[in-house]
Amino acid sequence: MSDGDNSVKAKANHLLLFICYFSIFSLLLSSGCDRQQKQKPAVDLYGDAPQKQAVDLYVDAVMLKELGQNELAIERLNSAVKLEKHPSLQAPAYSLLGEIYLERKDYDKSAASYEKAIQQNPWSFNDLLNLGKIYQLMKDFAPAAQAYTTACNIDRGHLEAHINAAKCYRKIWDYGNALKYGQRAKRIDPNSSEIHNFLGDLYVRKKDHARAIRSYKRCLEIDSDNPAVMIPLAVEYLRTNRNEPARDVLESMVKIQPGNGTAYKHLGYCYLRLKEKDKSIVNYNKAVEINENDWDARRGLGVAYILKGTNEDGTIDEQLKAEAVRQWQRSLEIKPNQPNRESLLKYIRVFSR
């Protein structure tokens, strides 16, 4: 559903809640008037009632928001909730306040308003969904996950709520719940490439490489030649020693994105494992051409030069050895505190002799 559709739906919900409130209030008020009419027929109780004033303020706020006069709308809504404490008015009033503050990107006030709306109406799916979005924007993922979870319990078929719940749980390293809501999202829409990609990433974090590969492959079946999925899939193939499939994916990748240095770097490593040293050097060099500060590619390139220069008798071609050392030294200049730094320094000392 688009933001425009959501906005229209929200406005309709606000007006529907108002109509329900107004109808109930009018019914109760008319019965009260019937009992008192014989005694004080001239008194206009309806016109003087604080509840009626609150309703009028709320209706004014809705119209003011439509006119873009949000400051006045906020004033009317704050006055309305002070006059009338009944949930049937407080819930839509705070919900509308939340919507206005969200449009103004005042996330703290928006979240506080939606929280109050939910206190008055705990079954408001839209308020819970919006509250989750706000906390997500604020990068406060624990309450965002809780809001989305409650929304999912209300509407078990809502795709967006389940996906966002899964994403927020992943952000707080709760992979169990992330997987739970991710799998529910997959059942809601089995043909969503986004969900399969998400599940693939999640399985990687859980080190379930077989399921990660299945999820990424399914994602590519739906959204073929997606570069954002091809590299993770190739990496998973490499992690499980499936070098040929990794090579095939990466070769396809560099055809789609010839300027993707990361793909060339992984391809260089893949060819090293396949003992095709010349192809490894070509691809590592391509990665360095694209990004001369890729310290990881330079490190791999040094290894490729050493392997290419090593003869059957154990001697090493001096020119290739010198080039390997040069690449390693440059790698350390770019990233001095890289992983396994001491091992690389040892190689430099050994091969510099």
N, C-alpha and C positions, 0 to 999 in steps of 0.2 A: 504494500500500500504506500502511495506517495505521501510526502509531507503535506501537500495540499489536501489530499483525501483525509488524512489524520486531523488536520485543522478543522475541516468541515464537520467531521464526526464529533470532534470535541465540542464545537459550538452547538451542535444538535443535542449532545448529552447535557450541556449546561442548561439549555432551554427546556429540555424534557424534565430535568430535575426541578427546575423552577415551576413548570406547569403542575407537576405532581404536588409540590409543596403548596402552591397557591390553591389547588383544588381541595386538598385536605384542610388547609387553614380556613378556606371559605365555608366548607361544610360545617366545621366545628363552630365557626363564628356565627353562622346563620342559626344554628340550633340554640346557641347562647342568646342570640337576639330575640328569638321567639319566646324564650322564657322571660325576658326582661321587657319586652315591647309594651306589655299592658301597663307596667309600672312607669317606664320612662320612654315614652314613644318619641320624644324630640331629640334624644341624645344619639349622635352618630359615633357609636363605639368603633365601627370599622375604620372610619377615617382617622381616629385618634390612636389607634393601636400601634405600639412599637413594632409589632410583627409586620404590619402593613408598611410601615416606613422602611423596615429592613428589606422587604421584598422590592419596594420601589427603588431603593438604593442599588440592589443587585441588578435589577433590570436596566437602570441607568448605566451601571458599569459595563454590562454586556454591550450596550449600544456605543458607549464611549470607546471601548476597545475596538469595535468595528470601525470607528472613525479615526483610529490611531491616537486617541488621547489617553494614553496609558497612565499618565500621572493622575489624572482625574478619576480614571477607573479604579486605580489602587485606593484612592481616598474613599470612594464610595464603598468599595468592598470592605475595607477596614471598619468603616462606620457600620456597615450592615452586620458584620459578625459581632460587633459590640452590642448591638440592639437585640439580636435574635440568636439564642444559644441552641436552638433546635438543630439536630444533625441534617435535617432536610434542607436547610439553608446554608449551614456552615460548610457542609461537604462541597457543594458546587462553588461556593464563594472562594474557599481556599484552593480549590482546584483551578479556578480561573486565575487567582493570584499566582499560582504556580506556573501557569501557562504564560502569563505576562512577564514574570521574572525570567522565565526560560528564554523568551524571545529577546529579552534585554541582556542575556548572558550573565545575569546575576544569579549564579548557580546556588550559592548558599541560601538566599532567600527563597529561591524556587524550591529547593529541597525541603526547607522548613515548611513551606506552604503545602506541598504535596503530603508531607508527613501528617500535618493537621487534617488534611482532607481524608486521608486513609484512617486516621483515628475515628473520624465521624462515620466513615463508610468503608469498613475493612474489605469489602467485596468489590471495590472499584478497580476493575482490571486496568483501565486506561491510566489512572493515577499511579498505580503500582509500576506499570510499564514506563511511564514518564519519569518516575522517581529513580528507577533503575538506570535509565539513560543519563540522568543528571549526575548521579554518583559515578557512573562510568566516565563521563566527561571530566569529572573532578579527579579521576584516577583513584577513587576511594572504592576499591573493588569488592570488599567484603559486604558492605551494606547494599551495593549494587546487585551482587549475587543473591542476597536475601530477598530483595524486592522482586527480582526476576523469578526466583523460585516460587514465591507466593503467587505471582501472576500466572506461572505455569500450572499451578495447582487449580487455579480458577478456570483457565482455558487450556486444556491439555493438547489442543491442536494448533496452538499459535506458534508458528515457526520462528519468528523473530525473538520472541521471549525465550525460547529454548536455546537458540544459538547464542544469544547474549548471556544467558545464565552460564552456559558451558564456557564461554570465553572469559567471563569474570572469575569463575572457579579456577580456570587455568592460571590466571594472573596471580591468584593467592596460593598457587601450588597444591590446590585440592584436586588432584588428578582423578580421584575416584568420582567425585560429583561432576567434574568436567566431562568425563567419559559417559556418565549416566545421562546427562542432558544432551550431549552430542549425539549419542545413539538414539535418544528419543527424537531429536531433530531429524536424524536420518530416516526414521520410520515415518515421520510426517511428510518428508519430501526426499525420497530415495534418489532423485535425479538432480540434487543440488551439488554442484562441483565444490562450492564453498564448504559444505559440511564434510565431504570426503577429504578435502585438503586439510581442514581443521583436525579431523580424526587422525589423518596421517601424521601430522605434527605432534599430536598428543601421544600416539603410539611410539614415536621416536623418543619422546621424553620418558616414556615408560620402558624404553629399550625392547619393545615388542616389534622387532624388525620385520617379521613376516607379515603382521597385520598392517604395519606402516606401508609396506610395499603394495599390498592389496588395495589399500585406501587410495594411495597415489595413482595406481594404475586405473582404478575406477574413475578417479577424478579426470584423468586424461581421456578416458573413453567418452566422458560427457563433454569435456572442454579440451579438445585435442590441441596439442602443440602449445600448451600453457607453460611459458618459461618459468613461472613461479613454482611450478610443481615438478618440472623436469629435473632440475638440479637436486632437490631433496630426494627424488626417486633414485637418481644416479648414485648419490651418496649412500643411500641405504643398500643399493646393490653392491657397492664397494665394501661396505661394512660386513656384508655376508659373503664376501669373496666371489661375487658373481660379476666378474670383470667384463665379460663380453656384453651382457645386457647394459652395463653401465656405459661402456664405450658407445654402444648404439644410440642410447638416449642422448649422450653428450654430443655426439656427432650431429644428431638431428637438431640439438639445441643451438650449436654455433652456426648452423645454416639459417635458423630463424633469427638469431641475434648475433651477427658476426662481430659485434662490438662488446660482447659480454666476456670480460676478462676472467670472471670466476669460472665460467664454463670451460674456458681454455686451460685454466689452472688444474681443474679436476681431470680434464682430459689428459694433461701431461702426466699426472699421477697414475691415471688408469693405464696409460701405455707403459709406464715404468713397471707396473705389476704384470703386464702382458709381455715384458721383456723386449719391447720394441723401443729401444733407446733413442733412435733418430726421431721417431714420431713424438716421443716424449719431449725432446729438446725443442722441436718445432713448436709444440703447443705451449710449453712453458715460456718460450721466447715471445710468443704471441700475447700471452697474458701480461708479460712485462712491458711490451710495446703499448698495450692499452692502458696499463697503470704502472708507471715506473716505480711507484712506491709500494708495490705489492711484495712485502717482505717474505710472505709465505711462498709465493711463486719463485722468487729468487732462491730461496732455500732449496726447494725441490729441483730447480734448474741446476744448482751445484751438484746435487746427488746424481742427476742424469749425466752430467759431464764426467764425473768420476767413473760411473759405470761404463760409459762409452769408451773412456780412455784406458780402462784396465785390460791388459793383455793376458793371454793364456798363461804366461809364465809369472804373472803377478806384478809385473812392472806396469807403470802408468804413464801414459803420454804426458809429457811435461807441459805442453801447451794447454791441453784440456784440464789438467790438474790445476794450472795457474788460473784458468778461467773459473773453475769450480770455487777456488778460494776467494776469488774476486767477488763472485756472486754471494757467497756466505758473508763476507765482510760487509758488503752493501746491505744485506738483509739485517745485520745487527745494527748498522748505522740507522736504518729506518726504524727499527723496533728493538731497542737495546734490551728490554725486559721481556722478550718473547719466551714462550714455553720451551723448555729443554735448552735453554741458553748455554748451560755449561757443556752439554754434549757438543753443541755446534762449535764452541770455542776450542774444544779438544780436537775436533776434526780439522779446524783451521791450523792448529799447531802441528798436528801430524803431517798434513799434506803440504804445509809450507816449507818443510825441510828439503 
